Amino acid sequence: MFSFLNNTWAGLVETGTTVMHTEREKRDLKLFNRAWLTVVIIQVLCLISHLFNGLYSPALTTVCFIGGLSGIYFIVKTGRVNVAKMAAVVLISIDTSVNAVVFGEQTHVIDFLLLAALSPLYFFELKNKKLIYTGIAVCLIPFVLFHVVAPYVSQYALPAAAQFKLYHLLTWEKAFCMMVLLYLIYNKNVQFEKEMQQKENELVGQKKTYECILEQIPIDIVTFDKDLNYTYINSAAVKNPAVREWLLGKSNVDYFKHRNLDIKGAEDRNRMLHEALCKGEAVEFEEMFLDKNGAARYSLKGASPIYAAGNKELSGLVGYAFDITAIKEAEKKLKEYSAELERKNDDLHHFVNATSHDLKSPLRNIASHLQLLQRKNEDKLDSDSREMIAYTIKSVKHLNQLIGDIYQYSIADRNDKPVSIANLNDLVQRSIKTLEDVITSKNAVISFSNLPTLTISPSHIETLFANLIGNALKYNTAGKPLIVVSATQTDTSHIISVADNGIGIAPEYQNQIFEIFKRLHTASEYEGNGVGLAICSKIVDNYGGKIWVESQPGQGSTFYFSLDKEMVEPDMHQTHNISPYKKMAIAG
């Protein structure tokens, strides 16, 4: 029997909790369910007492009241908790007011409204002030009105003897209700205190966890309140624990005075911190100070605002700092190395320029004198001698070309070339002019279209086209070589392509050909020194792009190079075609 009653009680207390979203809402609903179930039990006991003493009219009103309280069960079950709570207050007020009129003024039933006026404090959370005030008003207003109308409705009440009898019977009920109500309010406060203590313990645990994490971070971390006083300092910021403890609640000025430092440093810090507070945004600044040995030390400091959880109220600042002395020293050395490297590069450039000029002049003299010697002694030289002289002249010319190519390679990525608005169609045409003899001899057709106008160094791009088109002609054994230059673009780059119907390149060699002096054929097969594509690679890299080739042996090659749009400025597009059959004239 006891187990059945206990299970029934537990089930009724859990009514409506399944539709609650949080544990706090479930706990609050359970407290309310206990309260109205307790009222029902009290009313059942009153009903038994009324029947036992022959007070049938009070018994009838009590039955109605119990029925009304039972209806609250169905409201709670739907999850409308505040509606159920207010319904309970209204029901108690109506039942008490009606009973006070029916039973008579001498029964003092109306005093139950004073007890009921305390129930909203138990039913509702303190944040629901409107509901609390409304519930209290629902109880106190009928209490006041009853004393006004009591003399006018006394004829409807029980006889005086019955009123006095009922008064004595209800005295124990009042006392019991008062004890139960006080217990419920006390129990709710105990639960609230437990919950607050649990939350406080959780916050303390979180605070210790965060402080432990901050202690492991190898940079200075501190927090300030809105008055710029320290509220937390990790051991990286101040190693001495006694000083850390002393500094809490104090300012930068106090700290600088404590260490006998120049107060101006504290004022500078506070000015930056105050800026972060006023603007509500992060600030960062560098600070230089002298250590105990008089050496300069640099640190990067910053501060960010801290806002209270759940709102935009600024509660303080979190500051950080870390030593950047090594970075500063590295930057200084890097500048020195950069200046030294720049000087050496200039020296090297002048050396290459001078060497190229000084070497080419003797080589030209050697070739000229050999040719002169050959002509003056033509009838005295045998075939082997003439062949050796011819080979020597060829080698001298090859060496002269190699010196020129190496010089071009050395300056290919220099940015001292004048930059101007250049139409790539014109640059291709100028490059083709230098190859006119080869184009005519090979009966080649070169077409180009959709090439943009860019802000760029014309000499760089002209050299680039000259090498790519020259290679397309050189490594081409077709009866009618065809070379097509075109352009496309992406969101970030212009992509230029040079396609041919030449001998092609095997995939395994396609990355090697852009290395300096890298050749796939002997000089007897194809002339060249392996520098041209290396020059192209340096030029393209100088404009933030890349160069690559797509090819298969015997199926021709397509060389692509990209130019970063941030480094070149696009303009209009034009279309041109050049054919040797029209004496290099522009064709449609």
C-alpha positions in Angstrom: 0.0 0.0 0.0 2.7 2.4 0.9 4.6 1.6 -2.2 1.5 2.3 -4.3 0.9 5.7 -2.7 4.6 6.6 -3.1 4.6 5.7 -6.8 1.4 7.6 -7.3 2.8 10.7 -5.5 6.0 10.5 -7.6 4.0 10.2 -10.8 1.9 13.2 -10.0 4.9 15.3 -9.1 6.5 14.5 -12.5 3.4 15.7 -14.3 4.3 18.0 -17.3 8.1 17.6 -16.8 8.5 15.8 -20.2 7.7 19.0 -22.1 10.1 21.1 -20.1 13.4 22.1 -21.9 15.8 22.6 -19.0 16.5 21.0 -15.7 15.7 24.3 -13.9 12.2 24.4 -15.5 11.7 20.7 -14.5 12.7 21.5 -10.9 10.4 24.5 -10.7 7.5 22.5 -12.0 8.1 19.7 -9.5 8.0 22.3 -6.7 4.6 23.6 -7.9 3.2 20.1 -8.3 4.1 19.3 -4.7 2.4 22.5 -3.6 -1.0 21.9 -5.3 -1.0 18.2 -4.4 -0.4 19.3 -0.7 -3.4 21.6 -1.0 -5.5 18.8 -2.4 -4.5 16.5 0.5 -5.3 19.3 3.0 -8.8 19.8 1.4 -9.5 16.1 1.5 -8.7 16.1 5.2 -11.0 19.1 5.7 -13.7 17.3 3.7 -13.5 14.3 6.1 -13.6 16.6 9.1 -16.7 18.5 7.8 -18.6 15.3 7.1 -17.7 13.9 10.5 -19.0 17.0 12.2 -22.1 17.2 10.1 -21.2 20.4 8.3 -22.5 19.5 4.9 -22.5 22.9 3.3 -18.7 23.4 3.9 -18.3 19.8 2.7 -20.0 20.6 -0.6 -17.8 23.7 -1.2 -14.7 21.7 -0.3 -15.7 19.0 -2.9 -16.0 21.7 -5.6 -12.6 23.2 -4.6 -11.0 19.8 -4.8 -12.5 19.3 -8.3 -11.1 22.6 -9.4 -7.7 21.8 -8.1 -7.8 18.5 -9.9 -8.4 20.3 -13.2 -5.0 22.0 -12.8 -3.5 18.6 -13.5 -4.6 18.8 -17.1 -3.3 22.3 -17.6 0.1 21.3 -16.2 0.2 18.3 -18.4 0.1 20.5 -21.5 3.2 22.4 -20.4 1.4 25.8 -19.7 3.0 26.0 -16.2 2.4 29.8 -15.5 -1.2 29.4 -16.6 -1.6 26.5 -14.1 0.1 28.5 -11.3 -2.1 31.6 -11.9 -5.2 29.3 -12.2 -4.4 27.8 -8.8 -4.1 31.3 -7.1 -7.4 32.4 -8.7 -9.1 29.2 -7.7 -7.9 29.5 -4.1 -9.1 33.2 -4.0 -12.5 32.4 -5.5 -13.1 29.4 -3.2 -12.0 31.2 -0.1 -14.1 34.3 -1.0 -17.2 32.2 -1.6 -16.7 30.2 1.6 -16.2 33.4 3.6 -19.6 34.6 2.4 -21.5 31.3 2.8 -19.9 30.3 6.1 -20.1 33.7 7.7 -17.7 36.4 9.0 -17.2 34.7 12.3 -15.6 31.7 10.8 -12.7 33.9 9.6 -12.3 31.8 6.5 -11.3 35.0 4.7 -8.0 34.8 6.6 -6.9 32.0 4.3 -6.5 34.7 1.6 -3.6 36.1 3.6 -1.9 32.8 3.5 -2.8 32.4 -0.2 -1.2 35.9 -0.9 2.2 34.2 0.0 1.8 31.5 -2.6 2.9 33.5 -5.6 6.3 34.0 -3.9 6.6 30.2 -3.9 5.0 29.5 -7.3 6.9 32.0 -9.5 10.5 32.8 -10.1 11.6 36.3 -8.8 12.2 37.3 -12.4 8.4 37.0 -13.1 7.6 40.1 -11.0 4.4 40.9 -12.9 3.0 37.4 -12.2 4.0 37.7 -8.5 2.3 41.1 -8.1 -0.8 39.9 -10.0 -1.1 36.8 -7.8 -0.8 38.8 -4.6 -3.4 41.3 -5.8 -5.8 38.4 -6.7 -5.7 37.4 -3.0 -5.5 40.7 -1.2 -8.2 42.6 -3.2 -11.0 40.1 -2.3 -9.7 40.1 1.3 -10.3 43.9 1.5 -13.6 43.8 -0.4 -15.0 41.1 1.8 -14.7 43.3 4.9 -16.6 46.0 3.1 -19.5 43.8 1.9 -19.6 41.4 4.9 -22.3 43.3 6.8 -24.6 43.2 3.7 -24.3 39.5 3.0 -24.4 38.2 6.6 -28.1 36.9 6.1 -26.7 34.3 3.6 -24.3 32.9 6.2 -24.6 29.9 8.5 -26.2 30.3 12.0 -23.9 31.8 14.6 -23.5 28.5 16.5 -22.4 26.8 13.3 -20.0 29.6 12.5 -18.3 29.3 15.9 -18.1 25.5 15.5 -16.6 25.8 12.1 -14.1 28.5 13.3 -12.7 26.1 15.9 -12.4 23.3 13.3 -10.6 25.6 10.8 -8.1 26.9 13.4 -6.0 23.7 13.1 -6.3 23.9 9.3 -4.9 27.5 9.3 -2.0 26.5 11.5 -1.3 23.4 9.4 -1.5 25.5 6.1 0.8 28.1 7.6 3.4 25.4 8.6 3.1 23.7 5.2 3.5 27.0 3.3 6.5 28.1 5.4 8.1 24.7 4.9 7.5 24.8 1.1 9.0 28.4 0.9 11.9 27.3 3.1 12.5 24.2 1.0 12.5 26.2 -2.2 15.0 28.6 -0.7 17.2 25.7 0.4 17.0 24.3 -3.2 17.9 27.7 -4.6 20.8 28.1 -2.2 22.1 24.6 -3.2 21.8 25.5 -6.9 23.6 28.8 -6.4 26.3 27.1 -4.4 26.7 24.5 -7.1 26.9 27.3 -9.7 29.4 29.1 -7.6 31.5 26.0 -7.2 31.4 25.4 -11.0 32.5 29.0 -11.6 35.3 28.7 -9.1 36.4 25.4 -10.8 36.2 27.1 -14.2 38.2 30.0 -12.9 40.9 27.7 -11.6 41.0 25.8 -14.9 41.3 29.0 -16.9 44.0 30.3 -14.6 45.9 26.9 -14.9 45.6 27.2 -18.7 46.9 30.8 -18.7 49.8 29.8 -16.5 50.9 27.3 -19.2 51.0 30.0 -21.9 54.6 31.3 -22.2 53.6 34.9 -22.7 52.6 37.7 -20.3 48.8 37.7 -19.6 47.1 40.1 -17.3 43.5 41.4 -16.8 42.4 44.9 -15.7 39.1 46.2 -14.4 37.5 49.4 -15.8 39.7 51.5 -13.5 42.8 49.9 -15.1 43.7 48.0 -11.9 45.1 44.5 -12.1 42.7 41.7 -11.5 44.8 38.8 -12.7 48.5 38.3 -13.5 50.1 35.0 -14.7 53.6 33.9 -13.6 55.1 34.7 -17.0 54.2 38.4 -16.5 55.5 38.6 -12.9 57.5 35.7 -11.6 57.6 36.6 -7.9 54.3 35.3 -6.4 54.5 37.8 -3.5 54.7 40.7 -6.0 51.8 39.2 -8.0 49.7 39.0 -4.9 50.6 42.6 -3.9 49.9 43.9 -7.4 46.3 42.7 -7.6 44.0 45.7 -7.3 46.8 48.1 -8.1 47.7 50.1 -11.2 50.6 50.4 -13.6 51.7 53.5 -11.8 51.9 51.6 -8.5 53.9 48.9 -10.2 56.4 51.3 -11.7 56.8 53.1 -8.4 57.4 49.8 -6.7 60.2 49.0 -9.1 61.6 52.5 -9.2 60.9 52.8 -12.9 60.2 55.9 -14.9 56.5 56.8 -14.4 56.3 57.9 -18.0 56.3 54.3 -19.1 53.2 53.6 -16.9 51.5 56.6 -18.3 52.2 55.4 -21.9 50.8 52.0 -21.1 47.7 53.5 -19.4 47.1 55.7 -22.4 46.9 52.7 -24.7 44.8 50.8 -22.3 42.4 53.7 -22.0 42.1 53.8 -25.8 41.0 50.2 -25.8 38.4 50.9 -23.1 37.1 54.0 -24.9 37.0 52.5 -28.4 35.9 49.0 -27.2 38.3 47.4 -29.6 41.8 45.8 -29.4 44.9 47.8 -29.5 48.6 46.8 -30.0 51.8 48.6 -29.4 55.5 48.1 -29.0 57.5 49.0 -25.9 61.2 49.5 -25.4 62.8 49.3 -22.0 66.2 48.8 -20.5 66.8 45.6 -18.4 68.9 45.5 -15.2 72.1 45.3 -17.3 71.2 48.4 -19.3 70.5 46.5 -22.5 67.6 47.5 -24.7 64.6 45.0 -24.7 61.6 45.2 -26.9 58.1 43.7 -26.2 54.9 43.7 -28.2 51.9 44.5 -26.0 48.2 44.4 -26.7 44.9 44.8 -24.9 41.4 43.6 -25.8 38.0 44.5 -24.2 36.2 42.0 -22.0 32.4 42.1 -22.0 30.2 40.7 -19.4 28.5 37.4 -20.4 25.1 37.9 -22.0 25.3 41.7 -22.6 27.5 44.3 -24.2 28.7 45.9 -20.9 32.4 46.4 -20.9 33.8 44.8 -17.7 37.6 45.2 -18.2 40.5 44.4 -20.4 42.8 41.4 -21.1 46.3 42.3 -21.8 49.2 40.3 -23.2 52.9 40.9 -24.0 55.8 38.9 -25.3 59.4 39.6 -25.8 60.3 40.5 -29.4 63.9 41.5 -28.8 65.2 38.5 -30.8 62.8 39.4 -33.7 64.0 43.1 -33.6 67.6 42.0 -33.7 66.8 39.6 -36.5 65.1 42.4 -38.4 68.1 44.6 -37.9 70.4 41.9 -39.2 68.1 41.2 -42.1 68.2 44.8 -43.1 71.9 44.8 -42.9 72.1 41.6 -44.9 69.6 43.0 -47.4 71.6 46.1 -47.9 74.8 44.1 -48.3 73.1 41.7 -50.7 71.7 44.7 -52.7 75.2 46.1 -52.9 76.7 42.8 -54.0 74.0 42.3 -56.6 74.7 45.8 -58.0 78.4 44.9 -58.1 77.6 41.6 -59.7 75.4 43.3 -62.3 78.1 45.8 -63.2 80.6 43.0 -63.3 78.5 40.9 -65.6 77.7 43.9 -67.8 81.4 44.8 -68.0 82.5 41.2 -68.5 80.0 40.6 -71.2 81.1 43.8 -73.1 84.8 43.1 -72.6 84.6 39.4 -73.6 82.5 40.1 -76.7 84.9 42.6 -78.2 87.9 40.2 -78.3 85.7 37.4 -79.5 84.5 39.5 -82.4 88.2 40.4 -83.2 89.1 36.7 -83.1 86.3 35.8 -85.5 87.2 38.7 -87.8 90.9 37.9 -87.9 90.2 34.2 -88.5 87.9 35.1 -91.4 90.5 37.6 -92.8 93.3 35.0 -92.4 91.2 32.4 -94.2 90.5 34.7 -97.2 94.2 35.9 -97.5 95.5 32.3 -97.4 92.7 30.6 -99.3 95.0 29.1 -101.9 97.6 28.0 -99.3 95.2 26.1 -96.9 94.2 22.5 -97.4 90.7 21.3 -96.7 91.4 20.2 -93.1 92.8 23.7 -92.2 89.8 25.4 -93.8 87.5 23.1 -91.9 89.3 23.8 -88.6 89.2 27.5 -89.1 85.5 27.3 -89.9 84.8 25.2 -86.8 86.8 27.7 -84.7 84.8 30.7 -86.1 81.6 28.8 -85.4 82.7 28.1 -81.8 83.6 31.8 -81.3 80.2 32.8 -82.5 78.6 30.3 -80.2 80.6 31.6 -77.3 79.6 35.1 -78.2 75.9 34.1 -78.2 76.3 32.2 -75.0 77.8 35.3 -73.3 74.9 37.4 -74.5 72.3 34.8 -73.3 74.0 34.6 -69.9 73.8 38.3 -69.6 70.2 38.3 -70.5 69.5 35.6 -67.9 71.3 37.6 -65.2 69.1 40.7 -65.8 65.8 38.9 -66.6 64.3 39.4 -63.1 65.6 42.9 -62.5 62.9 45.5 -62.0 64.8 48.5 -63.3 63.2 48.3 -66.8 60.8 51.1 -67.6 57.2 50.1 -67.1 54.6 51.4 -69.6 51.2 50.5 -71.1 52.0 47.9 -73.8 49.9 46.1 -76.2 51.0 42.5 -76.3 50.0 42.2 -79.9 52.6 44.8 -80.8 55.2 43.1 -78.7 54.6 39.8 -80.5 54.9 41.6 -83.8 58.2 43.2 -82.8 59.5 39.8 -81.7 58.5 38.3 -85.0 60.4 41.0 -86.9 63.6 39.7 -85.4 62.8 36.2 -86.6 61.7 37.3 -90.1 64.4 35.4 -92.0 63.7 32.1 -90.2 59.9 32.5 -90.7 60.4 33.1 -94.4 62.9 30.2 -94.8 60.7 27.7 -93.1 57.5 29.0 -94.8 56.0 29.4 -91.3 52.6 30.9 -90.3 52.3 32.8 -87.0 48.9 34.0 -85.8 48.1 35.8 -82.6 44.8 37.1 -81.2 43.0 38.3 -78.0 46.2 39.5 -76.4 45.6 42.2 -73.7 47.1 45.6 -73.2 48.9 45.7 -69.9 51.0 48.0 -67.8 54.3 46.0 -68.0 57.9 46.2 -69.0 57.9 45.8 -72.8 61.5 44.6 -73.0 60.7 41.7 -70.6 57.7 40.5 -72.5 59.3 41.0 -75.9 62.2 38.8 -74.8 59.7 36.2 -73.5 57.9 36.1 -76.9 61.1 36.0 -78.9 62.4 33.0 -77.0 59.1 31.0 -77.1 58.4 31.7 -80.8 62.1 31.2 -81.7 62.0 27.7 -80.0 58.7 26.9 -81.7 60.4 27.6 -85.1 63.7 25.9 -84.2 62.2 22.6 -83.0 59.8 22.2 -85.9 60.3 19.9 -88.9 56.9 20.3 -90.4 56.6 21.4 -94.0 54.6 24.4 -92.9 55.2 25.3 -89.3 52.1 26.8 -87.6 52.5 28.9 -84.4 49.4 30.3 -82.5 49.7 32.8 -79.7 46.5 33.4 -77.7 45.3 34.6 -74.3 42.7 33.7 -71.7 42.2 35.0 -68.1 41.1 33.7 -64.7 40.1 35.7 -61.6 43.7 36.3 -60.7 45.8 35.9 -63.8 46.3 36.5 -67.5 47.3 33.3 -69.2 49.2 33.5 -72.5 49.8 30.4 -74.7 52.2 29.7 -77.6 51.2 26.5 -79.5 53.1 24.9 -82.3 53.1 21.8 -84.5 56.7 20.9 -83.8 58.5 17.8 -82.6 57.0 17.9 -79.1 58.6 17.1 -75.7 58.3 13.9 -73.7 56.5 14.3 -70.4 59.5 13.2 -68.3 61.6 16.2 -69.6 58.9 18.9 -69.4 60.1 20.3 -66.0 63.8 20.1 -66.8 63.7 22.3 -69.9 63.3 25.4 -67.8 66.6 24.8 -66.1 69.6 26.8 -67.3 71.9 25.0 -69.8 69.5 22.1 -69.9 69.3 20.7 -73.5 67.5 17.7 -74.8 69.3 17.6 -78.2 73.0 18.0 -79.3 74.3 21.1 -80.9 74.6 19.2 -84.2 70.9 18.4 -84.2 69.6 21.8 -83.1 71.5 25.0 -82.4 71.2 26.6 -79.0 72.8 26.8 -75.5 69.9 25.9 -73.1 69.4 29.4 -71.7 66.3 30.8 -73.5 63.6 29.0 -71.5 65.5 29.7 -68.2 65.3 33.4 -69.1 61.5 33.0 -69.8 61.0 31.3 -66.4 62.8 34.2 -64.6 60.8 36.8 -66.4 57.4 35.1 -65.6 58.4 34.6 -62.0 59.2 38.3 -61.7 55.5 39.0 -62.5 54.2 36.6 -59.9 53.3 33.9 -62.5 54.4 30.5 -63.6 55.4 28.9 -66.9 54.7 25.3 -68.0 54.3 23.2 -71.2 51.8 20.6 -72.4 53.2 18.3 -75.1 53.6 14.8 -76.5 56.4 13.7 -78.8 55.4 14.3 -82.5 52.2 16.2 -81.6 53.6 19.7 -81.0 53.9 21.7 -77.9 51.9 24.4 -76.1 53.8 26.7 -73.7 51.7 28.6 -71.2 52.8 31.5 -68.9 50.6 33.4 -66.4 50.9 37.0 -65.3 49.4 38.0 -61.9 46.6 40.6 -62.4 47.8 42.5 -59.3 51.1 43.1 -61.0 49.9 44.0 -64.5 46.9 46.2 -65.4 44.5 44.9 -68.1 43.0 47.0 -70.9 41.6 46.4 -74.4 42.1 43.3 -76.7 43.0 43.3 -80.4 43.4 40.6 -83.1 46.3 40.3 -85.6 47.6 37.6 -87.9 51.0 37.5 -89.7 51.8 35.3 -92.7 55.1 35.1 -94.7 53.1 34.8 -97.8 52.0 38.5 -97.4 55.5 39.8 -96.7 54.8 40.0 -92.9 51.9 42.2 -93.4 49.0 42.2 -91.0 46.3 39.8 -92.3 42.7 39.3 -91.3 
